[in-house]
Amino acid sequence: AEEYKEGHIEGSLNIPLDEIGEAMTWLVKDVPAVVVCASGSRSEVAVTLLKANGFEKIYNGGRWNSFGNIKVGACPIK
């Protein structure tokens, strides 16, 4: 929550990693989404969990830094 307060993508949702299981009950599986975090490691875990539960249009967007920029590796978004 503190990271989200420091900066986030406009219109984004803050779903802590330990709440992903509950969020899967109301997230829409066929809506594309990019997952980010401060370091990129929690977003990778979240993407893995979501994909294992049928979310196919989920992408790891890398890490979000305190300057409000996304640091992205290879991201298959078109």
The first five atom37 places (N, CA, C, CB, O) and aatype in JSON, in Angstrom:
{
  "aatype": [0, 6, 6, 18, 11, 6, 7, 8, 9, 6, 7, 15, 10, 2, 9, 14, 10, 3, 6, 9, 7, 6, 0, 12, 16, 17, 10, 19, 11, 3, 19, 14, 0, 19, 19, 19, 4, 0, 15, 7, 15, 1, 15, 6, 19, 0, 19, 16, 10, 10, 11, 0, 2, 7, 13, 6, 11, 9, 18, 2, 7, 7, 1, 17, 2, 15, 13, 7, 2, 9, 11, 19, 7, 0, 4, 14, 9, 11],
  "atom_mask": [
    [1, 1, 1, 1, 1],
    [1, 1, 1, 1, 1],
    [1, 1, 1, 1, 1],
    [1, 1, 1, 1, 1],
    [1, 1, 1, 1, 1],
    [1, 1, 1, 1, 1],
    [1, 1, 1, 0, 1],
    [1, 1, 1, 1, 1],
    [1, 1, 1, 1, 1],
    [1, 1, 1, 1, 1],
    [1, 1, 1, 0, 1],
    [1, 1, 1, 1, 1],
    [1, 1, 1, 1, 1],
    [1, 1, 1, 1, 1],
    [1, 1, 1, 1, 1],
    [1, 1, 1, 1, 1],
    [1, 1, 1, 1, 1],
    [1, 1, 1, 1, 1],
    [1, 1, 1, 1, 1],
    [1, 1, 1, 1, 1],
    [1, 1, 1, 0, 1],
    [1, 1, 1, 1, 1],
    [1, 1, 1, 1, 1],
    [1, 1, 1, 1, 1],
    [1, 1, 1, 1, 1],
    [1, 1, 1, 1, 1],
    [1, 1, 1, 1, 1],
    [1, 1, 1, 1, 1],
    [1, 1, 1, 1, 1],
    [1, 1, 1, 1, 1],
    [1, 1, 1, 1, 1],
    [1, 1, 1, 1, 1],
    [1, 1, 1, 1, 1],
    [1, 1, 1, 1, 1],
    [1, 1, 1, 1, 1],
    [1, 1, 1, 1, 1],
    [1, 1, 1, 1, 1],
    [1, 1, 1, 1, 1],
    [1, 1, 1, 1, 1],
    [1, 1, 1, 0, 1],
    [1, 1, 1, 1, 1],
    [1, 1, 1, 1, 1],
    [1, 1, 1, 1, 1],
    [1, 1, 1, 1, 1],
    [1, 1, 1, 1, 1],
    [1, 1, 1, 1, 1],
    [1, 1, 1, 1, 1],
    [1, 1, 1, 1, 1],
    [1, 1, 1, 1, 1],
    [1, 1, 1, 1, 1],
    [1, 1, 1, 1, 1],
    [1, 1, 1, 1, 1],
    [1, 1, 1, 1, 1],
    [1, 1, 1, 0, 1],
    [1, 1, 1, 1, 1],
    [1, 1, 1, 1, 1],
    [1, 1, 1, 1, 1],
    [1, 1, 1, 1, 1],
    [1, 1, 1, 1, 1],
    [1, 1, 1, 1, 1],
    [1, 1, 1, 0, 1],
    [1, 1, 1, 0, 1],
    [1, 1, 1, 1, 1],
    [1, 1, 1, 1, 1],
    [1, 1, 1, 1, 1],
    [1, 1, 1, 1, 1],
    [1, 1, 1, 1, 1],
    [1, 1, 1, 0, 1],
    [1, 1, 1, 1, 1],
    [1, 1, 1, 1, 1],
    [1, 1, 1, 1, 1],
    [1, 1, 1, 1, 1],
    [1, 1, 1, 0, 1],
    [1, 1, 1, 1, 1],
    [1, 1, 1, 1, 1],
    [1, 1, 1, 1, 1],
    [1, 1, 1, 1, 1],
    [1, 1, 1, 1, 1]
  ],
  "atom_positions": [
    [[0.82, -1.19, 0.0], [0.0, 0.0, 0.0], [0.87, 1.26, 0.0], [-0.93, 0.0, 1.2], [0.52, 2.26, -0.64]],
    [[1.98, 1.21, 0.71], [2.87, 2.37, 0.75], [3.48, 2.63, -0.63], [3.99, 2.15, 1.79], [3.59, 3.78, -1.05]],
    [[3.87, 1.57, -1.31], [4.42, 1.72, -2.67], [3.39, 2.37, -3.59], [4.85, 0.36, -3.24], [3.73, 3.22, -4.41]],
    [[2.15, 1.97, -3.46], [1.07, 2.5, -4.29], [0.91, 4.0, -4.04], [-0.26, 1.76, -4.02], [0.7, 4.78, -4.97]],
    [[0.99, 4.4, -2.77], [0.88, 5.81, -2.42], [2.02, 6.63, -3.01], [0.85, 5.97, -0.91], [1.83, 7.79, -3.39]],
    [[3.2, 6.03, -3.08], [4.38, 6.74, -3.59], [4.3, 6.97, -5.1], [5.64, 5.97, -3.25], [4.96, 7.87, -5.63]],
    [[3.52, 6.18, -5.79], [3.35, 6.34, -7.23], [2.77, 5.09, -7.85], [0.0, 0.0, 0.0], [3.13, 3.97, -7.48]],
    [[1.86, 5.28, -8.79], [1.23, 4.15, -9.46], [0.71, 4.59, -10.82], [0.09, 3.56, -8.59], [0.64, 5.79, -11.12]],
    [[0.33, 3.64, -11.62], [-0.26, 3.91, -12.93], [-1.68, 4.4, -12.71], [-0.23, 2.64, -13.85], [-2.46, 3.79, -11.98]],
    [[-2.0, 5.52, -13.35], [-3.34, 6.09, -13.2], [-4.41, 5.06, -13.57], [-3.49, 7.35, -14.06], [-4.34, 4.43, -14.62]],
    [[-5.39, 4.9, -12.7], [-6.48, 3.97, -12.94], [-6.17, 2.53, -12.54], [0.0, 0.0, 0.0], [-6.99, 1.64, -12.73]],
    [[-4.98, 2.32, -11.97], [-4.58, 0.95, -11.61], [-5.21, 0.53, -10.29], [-3.06, 0.84, -11.52], [-5.69, 1.35, -9.51]],
    [[-5.19, -0.77, -10.05], [-5.65, -1.34, -8.79], [-4.45, -1.77, -7.97], [-6.6, -2.54, -9.04], [-3.45, -2.23, -8.53]],
    [[-4.53, -1.62, -6.67], [-3.48, -2.11, -5.78], [-3.98, -3.42, -5.16], [-3.13, -1.06, -4.66], [-4.87, -3.42, -4.31]],
    [[-3.4, -4.53, -5.6], [-3.76, -5.83, -5.04], [-2.49, -6.45, -4.47], [-4.42, -6.77, -6.13], [-1.65, -6.94, -5.23]],
    [[-2.33, -6.43, -3.15], [-1.15, -7.05, -2.54], [-1.06, -8.53, -2.9], [-1.17, -6.87, -1.01], [-2.08, -9.2, -3.08]],
    [[0.15, -9.03, -3.0], [0.37, -10.41, -3.41], [-0.39, -11.4, -2.53], [1.85, -10.74, -3.37], [-0.91, -12.4, -3.03]],
    [[-0.47, -11.13, -1.23], [-1.18, -12.06, -0.35], [-2.7, -11.99, -0.5], [-0.81, -11.78, 1.09], [-3.42, -12.74, 0.16]],
    [[-3.2, -11.1, -1.35], [-4.64, -11.0, -1.6], [-5.02, -11.43, -3.02], [-5.1, -9.58, -1.36], [-6.17, -11.29, -3.43]],
    [[-4.05, -11.95, -3.77], [-4.31, -12.37, -5.16], [-5.37, -13.47, -5.21], [-3.02, -12.86, -5.83], [-6.24, -13.44, -6.08]],
    [[-5.3, -14.43, -4.29], [-6.28, -15.52, -4.28], [-7.7, -15.01, -4.19], [0.0, 0.0, 0.0], [-8.57, -15.46, -4.93]],
    [[-7.94, -14.09, -3.29], [-9.28, -13.51, -3.14], [-9.65, -12.68, -4.37], [-9.35, -12.63, -1.87], [-10.79, -12.72, -4.82]],
    [[-8.69, -11.94, -4.9], [-8.96, -11.1, -6.07], [-9.35, -11.93, -7.28], [-7.73, -10.24, -6.41], [-10.1, -11.46, -8.14]],
    [[-8.86, -13.16, -7.36], [-9.2, -14.01, -8.5], [-10.68, -14.33, -8.55], [-8.4, -15.3, -8.44], [-11.18, -14.76, -9.59]],
    [[-11.41, -14.13, -7.45], [-12.85, -14.4, -7.44], [-13.63, -13.29, -8.13], [-13.34, -14.56, -6.02], [-14.76, -13.51, -8.55]],
    [[-13.04, -12.1, -8.26], [-13.75, -11.0, -8.9], [-13.03, -10.38, -10.11], [-14.01, -9.93, -7.89], [-13.63, -9.61, -10.85]],
    [[-11.76, -10.7, -10.31], [-11.07, -10.23, -11.52], [-11.65, -10.93, -12.74], [-9.53, -10.49, -11.42], [-12.05, -12.09, -12.66]],
    [[-11.7, -10.24, -13.86], [-12.25, -10.8, -15.09], [-11.12, -11.46, -15.88], [-12.95, -9.69, -15.95], [-10.13, -10.81, -16.23]],
    [[-11.26, -12.76, -16.15], [-10.17, -13.54, -16.74], [-9.78, -13.13, -18.14], [-10.55, -14.96, -16.75], [-8.62, -13.29, -18.52]],
    [[-10.69, -12.6, -18.93], [-10.35, -12.3, -20.32], [-10.01, -10.83, -20.58], [-11.48, -12.71, -21.21], [-9.93, -10.4, -21.73]],
    [[-9.81, -10.06, -19.51], [-9.42, -8.66, -19.66], [-7.89, -8.56, -19.53], [-10.13, -7.76, -18.59], [-7.33, -8.99, -18.52]],
    [[-7.23, -8.01, -20.54], [-5.77, -7.88, -20.47], [-5.34, -7.01, -19.28], [-5.21, -7.29, -21.78], [-5.98, -6.0, -18.99]],
    [[-4.26, -7.4, -18.62], [-3.75, -6.62, -17.49], [-2.24, -6.75, -17.43], [-4.38, -7.09, -16.16], [-1.67, -7.78, -17.77]],
    [[-1.6, -5.68, -16.99], [-0.16, -5.65, -16.78], [0.07, -5.53, -15.28], [0.53, -4.48, -17.57], [-0.49, -4.65, -14.63]],
    [[0.89, -6.41, -14.74], [1.17, -6.43, -13.3], [2.56, -5.84, -13.06], [1.09, -7.89, -12.74], [3.53, -6.23, -13.71]],
    [[2.65, -4.9, -12.13], [3.93, -4.28, -11.79], [4.09, -4.25, -10.28], [4.04, -2.85, -12.39], [3.11, -4.35, -9.54]],
    [[5.33, -4.11, -9.83], [5.62, -3.89, -8.42], [6.92, -3.09, -8.33], [5.74, -5.25, -7.63], [7.48, -2.71, -9.36]],
    [[7.39, -2.85, -7.14], [8.59, -2.02, -6.97], [9.85, -2.69, -7.54], [8.81, -1.71, -5.5], [10.72, -2.0, -8.07]],
    [[9.93, -4.0, -7.44], [11.15, -4.69, -7.87], [10.96, -5.56, -9.11], [11.67, -5.52, -6.76], [11.93, -5.86, -9.8]],
    [[9.73, -5.97, -9.39], [9.46, -6.87, -10.5], [9.34, -8.32, -10.07], [0.0, 0.0, 0.0], [8.86, -9.16, -10.84]],
    [[9.77, -8.64, -8.86], [9.72, -10.04, -8.42], [8.33, -10.45, -7.96], [10.72, -10.27, -7.29], [7.87, -11.55, -8.29]],
    [[7.64, -9.61, -7.21], [6.28, -9.95, -6.78], [5.33, -9.97, -7.96], [5.79, -8.97, -5.71], [4.4, -10.77, -8.0]],
    [[5.56, -9.08, -8.93], [4.7, -9.09, -10.12], [4.89, -10.38, -10.9], [5.0, -7.87, -11.02], [3.93, -10.9, -11.48]],
    [[6.1, -10.91, -10.92], [6.35, -12.19, -11.59], [5.6, -13.33, -10.9], [7.86, -12.5, -11.62], [5.01, -14.18, -11.56]],
    [[5.62, -13.34, -9.57], [4.89, -14.36, -8.81], [3.39, -14.21, -9.06], [5.2, -14.25, -7.29], [2.69, -15.21, -9.26]],
    [[2.89, -12.99, -9.03], [1.46, -12.75, -9.25], [1.03, -13.22, -10.64], [1.12, -11.27, -9.08], [-0.02, -13.86, -10.78]],
    [[1.82, -12.92, -11.65], [1.51, -13.34, -13.02], [1.48, -14.87, -13.1], [2.53, -12.77, -14.03], [0.58, -15.43, -13.73]],
    [[2.44, -15.53, -12.48], [2.48, -16.99, -12.48], [1.22, -17.56, -11.83], [3.73, -17.49, -11.74], [0.62, -18.5, -12.37]],
    [[0.82, -17.02, -10.69], [-0.39, -17.49, -10.0], [-1.63, -17.25, -10.85], [-0.54, -16.78, -8.65], [-2.48, -18.14, -10.98]],
    [[-1.74, -16.06, -11.41], [-2.91, -15.75, -12.22], [-3.0, -16.64, -13.45], [-2.88, -14.29, -12.65], [-4.07, -17.16, -13.77]],
    [[-1.89, -16.83, -14.15], [-1.9, -17.69, -15.34], [-2.23, -19.14, -14.98], [-0.54, -17.63, -16.04], [-2.92, -19.82, -15.74]],
    [[-1.75, -19.61, -13.84], [-2.05, -20.97, -13.4], [-3.53, -21.15, -13.08], [-1.21, -21.32, -12.17], [-4.02, -22.28, -13.01]],
    [[-4.23, -20.04, -12.9], [-5.66, -20.09, -12.59], [-6.53, -19.59, -13.73], [-5.94, -19.28, -11.34], [-7.66, -19.15, -13.51]],
    [[-6.01, -19.66, -14.96], [-6.82, -19.38, -16.13], [-6.82, -17.96, -16.66], [0.0, 0.0, 0.0], [-7.55, -17.66, -17.6]],
    [[-6.03, -17.09, -16.08], [-5.92, -15.72, -16.59], [-4.84, -15.74, -17.67], [-5.56, -14.69, -15.43], [-3.66, -15.85, -17.37]],
    [[-5.26, -15.62, -18.93], [-4.33, -15.78, -20.04], [-3.77, -14.46, -20.56], [-5.01, -16.49, -21.16], [-2.71, -14.46, -21.18]],
    [[-4.43, -13.36, -20.31], [-4.01, -12.06, -20.84], [-3.34, -11.21, -19.75], [-5.21, -11.3, -21.44], [-3.58, -10.01, -19.65]],
    [[-2.51, -11.85, -18.96], [-1.81, -11.2, -17.85], [-0.33, -11.1, -18.22], [-2.01, -11.99, -16.5], [0.27, -12.09, -18.65]],
    [[0.24, -9.93, -18.06], [1.63, -9.71, -18.44], [2.41, -9.08, -17.29], [1.71, -8.81, -19.69], [1.89, -8.25, -16.55]],
    [[3.66, -9.49, -17.16], [4.54, -8.9, -16.16], [5.15, -7.64, -16.76], [5.65, -9.91, -15.7], [5.95, -7.72, -17.7]],
    [[4.78, -6.5, -16.23], [5.27, -5.23, -16.74], [6.59, -4.79, -16.13], [0.0, 0.0, 0.0], [7.08, -3.71, -16.44]],
    [[7.16, -5.62, -15.27], [8.44, -5.25, -14.68], [8.27, -4.49, -13.39], [0.0, 0.0, 0.0], [7.36, -4.74, -12.61]],
    [[9.19, -3.56, -13.18], [9.12, -2.84, -11.92], [8.72, -1.39, -12.13], [10.45, -2.9, -11.2], [8.99, -0.78, -13.16]],
    [[8.07, -0.86, -11.14], [7.61, 0.52, -11.1], [8.53, 1.24, -10.14], [6.1, 0.63, -10.67], [8.65, 0.83, -8.99]],
    [[9.17, 2.3, -10.57], [10.08, 2.98, -9.64], [9.46, 4.23, -9.04], [11.37, 3.34, -10.35], [8.37, 4.64, -9.42]],
    [[10.17, 4.82, -8.11], [9.63, 5.96, -7.37], [9.49, 7.22, -8.21], [10.51, 6.25, -6.19], [8.87, 8.19, -7.77]],
    [[10.04, 7.23, -9.41], [9.89, 8.39, -10.29], [8.62, 8.3, -11.12], [11.1, 8.52, -11.2], [8.34, 9.2, -11.91]],
    [[7.85, 7.22, -10.95], [6.61, 7.08, -11.69], [6.8, 6.54, -13.1], [0.0, 0.0, 0.0], [5.98, 6.8, -13.98]],
    [[7.87, 5.8, -13.31], [8.14, 5.21, -14.62], [8.13, 3.7, -14.53], [9.47, 5.71, -15.18], [8.5, 3.13, -13.5]],
    [[7.72, 3.06, -15.59], [7.76, 1.62, -15.63], [9.1, 1.2, -16.23], [6.58, 1.04, -16.45], [9.51, 1.72, -17.26]],
    [[9.75, 0.27, -15.58], [10.97, -0.33, -16.12], [10.54, -1.65, -16.72], [12.11, -0.51, -15.02], [10.16, -2.56, -15.98]],
    [[10.6, -1.78, -18.02], [10.05, -2.95, -18.69], [11.13, -3.72, -19.43], [8.95, -2.54, -19.65], [12.0, -3.14, -20.08]],
    [[11.05, -5.04, -19.3], [11.87, -5.92, -20.12], [11.06, -6.22, -21.37], [0.0, 0.0, 0.0], [10.43, -5.32, -21.94]],
    [[11.07, -7.44, -21.79], [10.25, -7.84, -22.94], [8.82, -8.02, -22.48], [10.78, -9.16, -23.58], [8.55, -8.8, -21.56]],
    [[7.9, -7.32, -23.08], [6.49, -7.39, -22.68], [5.65, -7.58, -23.94], [6.05, -6.1, -21.9], [5.64, -6.72, -24.82]],
    [[4.94, -8.71, -24.03], [4.21, -9.03, -25.27], [2.89, -8.3, -25.43], [3.95, -10.48, -25.32], [1.87, -8.92, -25.74]],
    [[2.88, -6.99, -25.24], [1.64, -6.22, -25.4], [1.67, -5.52, -26.75], [1.46, -5.2, -24.24], [2.67, -4.9, -27.12]],
    [[0.58, -5.62, -27.47], [0.49, -4.97, -28.78], [-0.66, -4.0, -28.81], [0.32, -6.0, -29.91], [-0.91, -3.35, -29.83]]
  ]
}
